[in-house]
Amino acid sequence: MTALADWLARQAPRWLAGRHGTLPPAHRRALTAILRCRTPALGGRVYACADCSGHDYAYHSCHHRACPRCGGQGAAAWTEAMQEKLLPVPYYFWTFTVPDTLRTAFAAEPARLADLLFAQAFGALQQVAHRKNVLGADIAAVAVLHTWGRQLQHHPHVHLIVPGGGLRPDGKRWQRCRSADWFLPVKAVAAAFRRGFAEALRAAAPALHAALPERTWRADWNVDVQAAGSGTEVVRYLARYVKRTGISDERIIEATDETVRFSYTDSQTGERGEVTLSATEFMRRYLRHVPEPGQHRVRYFGWMHPAAKLRRMRVETLLRKMIVVRAAPPPRPDWSRCCPHCGKFALVCIGLLPRGPPP
């Protein structure tokens, strides 16, 4: 059990009981899953060692996105799948952040605002890329939503991995970007992002748009881009947040029933720091980043969308992407678990543990 998971499991009963009727359903489901994860409540498997005849058991995981114990295998699988789809072109790492004045609205309607953030971020890139004097082609992207900052504060932003180039409108030619260090003009993208977001929010939620201060639409919106080379390192970076939570167990320095102390890296100076929060405040920040049911953290746009397989294959053909056919990995043998008694990998599953009462 990790330090963070252990702390959450200790705090969960108090939050579930003390905030009955006021805790959002998504938060309640998350805490319940963390409390039951790898306990008799979810059942498990019984193993016997083929070498020393010893017995062992393992409880099932909850597989909830907010659980610190789960998500490792999912992140690794996503990384492998994404790296296989990388094209032989330079990649760019874009970040779109909503201004401070929009964070209250984002907290009030996270699903609607997240949809707008995804759509308008890619829409701004595509709008500028369509200009003939810039690229004149259809681009694509993989977008990942983050709602937290380095201190777990509310900081909604979206990252996009964008291949450097696009498919010409006739669908027969690939248009390369001008340079490996430059793709699209950042100021033009930021202006299109702000303008598109304002129009979309006014159409989708007029009252919410009217309640925002006018300076929201006058200030410069924060859009950043970095050259990402082959894209491999960016995929590895984002994989940590695709299937996992906003803070890793390695950052937890001390977690007691009263306070939680964890480390962070300052985004401006790059220096390491520490922050101490009360148990109530840490839990509040942690649960704020639990996504609503049905809300996806990862979305695909353009010819990288799952529904655009033919256009994706056309792009790969134009770029002469090498197609590697790999044999299916052999199934993991039953004796791949290590016996805690003799230390040999000879455990064989001999039965299932029934689900027990909730902890």
C-alpha angles and dihedrals in degrees: 000000000000123000093246094046091048091051093048091048090052093049098041099080092052092049094045092050100036097048099041109158095010101064111094113246092243091055092046092052091048094051092044091052093048091048092051098039113122093355131115088265090079097039123228147195134290119221133195125198114238090205108044101014090237121148132226137169137206127200122222124257125240095226092211116155092231095053114104091207095057136057101057095108092043092053091049092049091049091050093052093046093048095047090053089056095052113120128220092258134095115273132215130210112216126188123195118190127187116230122256092256090062097052094083090053090046090054092048096050107016097164096051095043092046090054090051092047092052095044098043095045092057091035090058092051092048093046092055093040090055091064109106093220091055109037111315095209145100112263132194137210147181112226128200123192122221122183099178139074128214091277093046090256120147105276113151115199139140130223122209129196105208127185113229103250141019148230115272116240091254089059092228103092138052116225112210122210118253097248141005087238098046131048115152133358106266097209092052091049092048092050092049090048093053093044094046093046092051093050094045093048092048090053097043100039114011094174092051091048092050092051093059119094116257092239088070090076097038100054124083112263118228112252121160134182133190131184107249102189111214091353095241097116093046091053090052091049095050093044089072090066102034097076101009137070130265096266131040126222090243090068095056109101100172132357120186132161089264106038144011122212120194139163130244140176118240109239092212103044101020089228123140118246141170132229129193120206132180114254090250094051094046091051091047092052093044095052093044088072096053104115122235116256110279094016112131122213093197125053133173125218138191118358089345090070113111089239092058099065095134093054090045091053089049090054092049090050093050091049092044091232111191110245111214117198112204127191116244110266114255115257114266109256120243090244095061091107120090118240111236090210104051101012095234125128094242106113116134124191109244102169151341131266113228120236111270132206117293114274 
